[in-house]
């Protein structure tokens, strides 16, 4: 488990990039960190991986501080947004380099996955396209079998078909091993079909985080029409996050409890439909309830 408490980081001692940030990342989960470019996602990952030192606060991995702790770091691998490969190194050379650092490195996994993706083992990685370089980095990271794997802007430059392939690889690894994967993106849709937990980073801290399954079962999107004229006041007994009425039909986003559907049925509606909610919609309404505009954050 990763525990982050009251984390603070600034550069040049001026403006805070992170300020009093706290969150817990559970074991054996895929945790998605969402936020606009410049929100502090990359800085947070670099702090957890001891690339930067925090100005204040605490980062614990399995109960141990991470900074300058080789025992902890051998169980972690970090793939940054700005990829780096040694000059002239092929995918094979890069994989062998990772193998020298991680005891449980699976070289056969690299060979097998690269063949499926038609990546040349012996060609210099720096001659590859941006998407192909990202593929090489993800393959090598997964092959380490590290307990904690960090991806910054995970699928940047990768086409949709290959992206889905990697999502399956990541999900399979998480279920087969005691692996925790932390992924960042400025695009919620990129993460919504793979993450177990999601957090929004904004204004130097984690503003909101939740288990995805809880989010999806905690809210209802309702389309309703009644015989008599009605307004938002009609639904005052529910926790309404959003109410929009066009003509005689209203669309509501409501917090769900055991009496919600019973109450709606008791109004004897002409129309009563329960519509699917996307994760993006859920976050928008959750943030609006907190007084923030979610679309400004991502």
N, C-alpha and C positions, 0 to 999 in steps of 0.2 A: 504494500500500500504506500502511496505517496501522500504525505501530509505537508501542506504549505500553510504557514502561519504568519500573518502580518508582514508579508514580504514587501520590501521597498528597494527600488533601484532608480538611480538617476545617473546621467552622464555629465561629466564636467561640473558636478555638484550643483546643477541648476534645476532644470525642469524634470520632475519625476516622470519616468516611463511607467513604473509600477508603484503603487502607493497603498499600503495596508491590504495587500491582496492575500486572501485565504481561500483554500479549497482542498478537498480530499479526492484523490483519484483511486477508486477501488481496484483490487487485484482482479486479474482475469476478466478484463473488460476492455472495450474500445471506447476511449474518451475523446470526444470531439471538442475542440476549442475554436469558437467562432468569433470573429471580430474584423473590423475594417483594417485595411492596410495602415500600419503605424500604430495599431492599438496596443501593442506590447506582446503579441503572441510569441514572436521569435525570441524576444528578450527573456520571456518566462522559460522557454525550453532551454535556452543557453544557461540560465541560472540553475535549473534542475540538473543539467549535465556538467556543471562546474566550469563552463567556459567563461562565465562571468561570476563575480563574487557579489553577493547581495550587500547592500548598504545596511540593511536591518531585516529582522525577521528570521524565520527558520524553515529549512527544507529537510524533511526526513524521508528516506526511502527504507522501508522495512525497519523503521524505528531508528535508523542511523543517519547522521548528517552526511550530506553528499559532497560538500566542498572539499577538494583535495583528498578524497577517500577512495583509494584504488580498489579496495575490497568491494565497495558499492558499485563503482564505475564499470567493473568487469561484467556486471549484469545488465549494462545499459548500452544502447547504440542510438546515435542521433544522426538523422539525415537532414541537413539544413536546406533552406530554400535556395541559397546560392551554392550549388554543387561544386565540389573540388575533386579533381582526379590528377594524380601525378602525371607529369608530361611523358607521353609515349606509352603509358600503361594501357594494356589491353584489358578486356573484361577478366580474362584468366589471371593476369598480373594483379588486378585489383582484388579478385577473390582470394588469391594466395596471401595478399597483404592482410585482409580481414581474418583469414585463417590463422595467421601468426598471432592475432590478438585475442581470438575467442576459441576456447578449448572445444566447444561443441559445434564448431562451424561445419556446415553440410555442403561440401563441394559438389557432390552429386546433384543436389537440389539446384545449384547454380547452372550446371551443365544442362539438366533436364528442362528447366524453365527457359533458359536462353535459346535452346533448340526450338521450343514451341513458339517463341516470339521471333525466331529467325534473327537473333543477334549474333554477330560474328565474334567468336571468342578471341581471335588473334588480332583484330583491328584495334587501333588506338581509340580509346573511348572518347577522347577529345575531338575526334573527327565525326562522331555521331551527331545526330540532331538533338535538340533540347529534350524532346520526349524520350528518345532512346537512351540518353544519358540518365534521365530520371528512372527509366526502367532498370538500368544496370544498378543504380543506387538502391532501389527498393529490393531487388533480388538479393543483393549482398547483405542488406540489413536483415531480411527475413532468414537468410541462411545462417546467421550468427546464432539463432535460437536463444537470443538474450531474453531475459525475463521482462525487460522494459525496452520498448522500441518507440522512438520519437520521430515523427515525420512532420516537417514544416512545409506547408502548402503541398500536401502529399501528391496530388495527381497533376500538378502544373505541367502543361505541355503534352499530356498523354491523351490520345484520342479516346472517345467514349467506349469503344469495344474493348480495347486493352485495359482501360480503367476498370471496367466490370470484371475482367479477368483477375486483376490484382485485388479487387475487393473480395473476390472469392478466396484467393490465396490467403489474404489477411484474416478473414473470418475463419477459415479452416485452421490456420495456425493457432488462433486464439482459443478455439474449442479443443484442439488436440493437446495443447501444452498450457502450462500455467503462465500465460503471457498477458501482459498489459500493453496496449498500444495507444499512444497519444498522438492525435492527428490535428493539425491546424488547417483552417481555410477561411477565406473571406466570403465563401459561398456556402450557405447552409445546405442547399440542395445537393451539393457534392458529398456531404457527409450523412444526410438524413437516413439513407438506406443501409448504413453499416454500423453506426455508433450505438452503444448501449446507453451512454451518458453524454450530455452536451452541456457546455458552459459558454456563456457570452461574456467576453472581456470588453470592458468599456470604461472610459474615464479612469484608467490606471488600475482597475480592479475587476474581479469576477463579480459581475452584476447579478447574474442569475445562472443557476445550474440545476439540472434535474435528471433523473432517470427517464429515458425516452418512453418506455412502456407506461410509466406513471403519467407522463404528459399526455399520451395518446388516449388513455382511458379516463382522464380527469376532466375532459371537456366535451361538450356536445355542440355541433352546429345544427341548428334547427330552422326549418322553413315552415312557417305557420300562417294560417289565415282563419279569422273568426267571423261569425255571422254579424256580430255587432262591431262598431268601430272600436279600435283599441290603440294603445300607445305603450311606451316602455313601462309606464306605471302599472299596466296590467300584470307585469311579470316581476313586481317588486318583491315577491316571496322567493325569487330565485336570485342567485349571484350572477348577474348579467354582465359579461365583459364587453359585449358589443350588441347594439340594436340598430338595424337599418330597415326602413320600411319604404317600399315602392308600391304605390297604389294600395291594394288591400292585402298584400303579402309582405310579411316581415321575415328577415333572416336574423337569428340570434346566435350568439356564442355564449354558452352558459357553463358555469362550473357544475359538474355532474355529482349528484348524490343519489341515495336510494329512493328519494321522493320526487326527483326531477320529472321523470317521464309520467309518473302518476299525476302530478300537478298539471302538466301540459294536456294530458288526456281529459282531465276534469273540466277543461275549458270548452270541451266539445267542438273542436276545431273542424272547419271545412277541409282544410289541408293541414297535414302534419307529416313532415318528412324529416328524417335524420340523415344528414349529408356527411360524407367523409371530410375530414380535416387534414390538410397537409401539415407537416411539421413546421414549415415556414409560417403558416397561418397561426398555429398555436403560439409560436414565439412572438409574433406580432401582437397578438392579443394579450399575452402575458406581460409583455413590455409596456403596452399601452396602459394596462392596469396599474403598473408601477410608475406611470407618468413619463415613459420614454418612448421615442419613435424608433422601433427596431430597424427599419430600413436605413436609418442614418448610422447604424452601428456596423453594418456589414456591406 
